């Protein structure tokens, strides 16, 4: 996974692409996209709990996932880098291997073009979230508690992309 030593979300994305080259897919990669989707689906509620816990709501601290109350800020601040990395490692790099689920090349090309058209916007949003979280944690915590902010927007935008990709794959697999 990525670390805070990575200076930008663009670097995290590039690292994800480079790391995947070391471990290429040998067959269908659809499971990696679904795995990332399932992980992201847990983030909105967890981000609210992180924000509320940071504001002193003890009940929210007991509901944290992936972190504990004393490292919630570090966990949240690292999240934009992790999402950027996973977009490369688990999505963009996985697209060519979708041919193994029976997609026609023109469908695969269309899905890939769509993903590529959205990726830079997601990386930019991840960078914005990183800056937002780093510059003023107290303000960020209030935003997270309200289900707002660039990190929340990033999670929902990434989920929308994944849902679109998975929906297209399923629709194309059903076509004769």
C-alpha positions in Angstrom: 0.0 0.0 0.0 1.0 3.6 -0.3 2.6 5.6 2.5 2.7 9.2 3.5 6.1 9.5 1.9 4.4 9.7 -1.5 4.2 13.4 -2.1 1.2 13.5 -4.4 -1.8 11.4 -5.4 -0.5 11.5 -9.0 2.7 9.7 -7.7 0.5 7.2 -5.8 -1.4 6.5 -9.1 1.9 6.0 -11.0 3.2 3.7 -8.2 0.0 1.6 -8.5 0.6 1.2 -12.2 4.2 0.3 -11.7 3.4 -2.2 -8.9 0.8 -4.0 -11.0 3.4 -4.6 -13.7 5.3 -6.7 -11.1 2.1 -8.8 -10.5 0.2 -8.9 -13.8 -3.2 -10.6 -14.1 -3.1 -14.1 -15.6 -6.9 -14.3 -16.0 -10.0 -12.3 -15.2 -9.4 -9.2 -13.0 -13.1 -8.6 -12.3 -12.7 -9.7 -8.7 -10.2 -6.9 -8.0 -12.6 -4.3 -9.3 -15.4 -5.8 -7.2 -13.1 -6.1 -4.1 -12.2 -2.3 -4.4 -15.9 -1.5 -4.8 -16.9 -3.4 -1.7 -14.1 -1.7 0.3 -15.2 1.8 -0.9 -18.8 1.1 0.0 -17.8 1.1 3.6 -16.0 4.4 3.5 -18.9 6.9 3.7 -20.2 5.7 7.0 -16.7 5.3 8.3 -15.7 8.8 7.3 -18.7 10.2 9.2 -17.6 8.2 12.2 -14.0 9.4 11.9 -15.3 13.0 11.8 -17.6 12.5 14.8 -15.0 10.7 16.8 -12.6 13.6 16.1 -15.2 16.0 17.4 -15.4 14.0 20.7 -18.4 11.7 20.0 -17.3 8.5 21.9 -20.0 6.3 20.4 -18.6 7.1 16.9 -15.1 6.1 18.1 -16.4 2.6 18.8 -17.7 2.2 15.2 -14.5 3.0 13.4 -13.3 0.5 10.8 -9.7 0.2 9.6 -8.3 2.4 12.3 -8.6 3.2 16.0 -9.5 6.5 17.6 -5.9 7.6 18.1 -4.8 7.2 14.4 -8.1 8.3 12.7 -6.5 11.5 11.4 -3.5 9.6 9.9 -5.8 7.0 8.4 -8.1 9.7 6.8 -5.1 11.7 5.6 -3.7 8.6 3.9 -6.9 7.7 2.2 -6.7 9.9 -0.9 -3.3 8.3 -1.7 -4.6 4.8 -1.1 -7.6 5.5 -3.4 -5.4 6.9 -6.1 -3.1 3.9 -5.8 -6.0 1.4 -6.0 -7.5 3.2 -9.0 -4.3 2.3 -10.8 -3.5 -1.1 -9.2 -7.1 -2.5 -9.1 -9.0 -0.7 -11.8 -6.9 0.8 -14.7 -4.4 -2.1 -14.7 -7.3 -4.6 -14.5 -9.2 -3.5 -17.5 -7.2 -5.4 -20.2 -7.8 -8.6 -18.3 -11.5 -8.2 -18.6 -11.2 -9.9 -21.9 -11.2 -13.1 -19.9 -14.8 -12.6 -18.9 -15.9 -12.8 -22.5 -16.1 -9.1 -23.4 -15.8 -8.2 -27.0 -12.8 -6.0 -27.8 -15.0 -3.1 -28.8 -16.8 -3.2 -25.5 -13.5 -3.4 -23.6 -12.1 -0.5 -25.6 -15.2 1.6 -24.8 -15.1 0.8 -21.1 -11.4 1.6 -21.0 -11.8 4.9 -22.8 -14.6 5.8 -20.4 -12.4 5.0 -17.4 -9.4 6.8 -18.9 -11.6 9.9 -19.4 -12.5 10.0 -15.7 -9.2 9.0 -14.0 -7.4 12.4 -14.1 -10.4 14.0 -12.5 -10.4 11.5 -9.7 -6.6 11.9 -9.2 -7.2 15.7 -9.0 -10.0 15.2 -6.5 -7.7 13.0 -4.5 -5.1 15.7 -4.5 -7.7 18.2 -3.4 -8.8 15.9 -0.6 -5.2 15.4 0.5 -4.6 19.2 0.7 -7.9 19.7 2.5 -7.2 17.0 5.1 -3.6 18.2 5.7 -4.3 21.9 6.0 -6.9 22.0 8.7 -7.8 18.7 10.4 -10.4 20.3 12.7 -12.3 21.8 9.8 -11.9 18.5 7.8 -13.3 16.5 10.8 -16.4 18.8 10.9 -16.9 18.2 7.2 -16.4 14.5 7.5 -18.9 14.3 10.4 -21.4 16.0 8.2 -20.7 13.7 5.3 -19.1 16.5 3.3 -15.7 17.5 1.9 -13.4 16.5 -1.0 -12.6 13.0 0.5 -16.3 12.2 0.7 -16.7 13.5 -2.9 -13.7 11.3 -4.0 -15.2 8.2 -2.5 -18.6 8.7 -4.1 -17.0 9.6 -7.5 -14.8 6.5 -7.4 -17.8 4.4 -6.4 -19.7 5.8 -9.3 -16.9 4.9 -11.7 -16.7 1.4 -10.4 -20.5 0.9 -10.5 -20.5 2.1 -14.1 -17.6 -0.3 -15.0 -19.2 -3.3 -13.3 -22.6 -2.5 -14.8 -21.2 -2.2 -18.3 -19.3 -5.5 -17.9 -22.4 -7.3 -16.8 -24.5 -5.8 -19.6 -21.9 -6.7 -22.2 -21.5 -10.2 -20.9 -25.3 -10.8 -21.4 -25.3 -9.5 -25.0 -25.2 -12.3 -27.7 
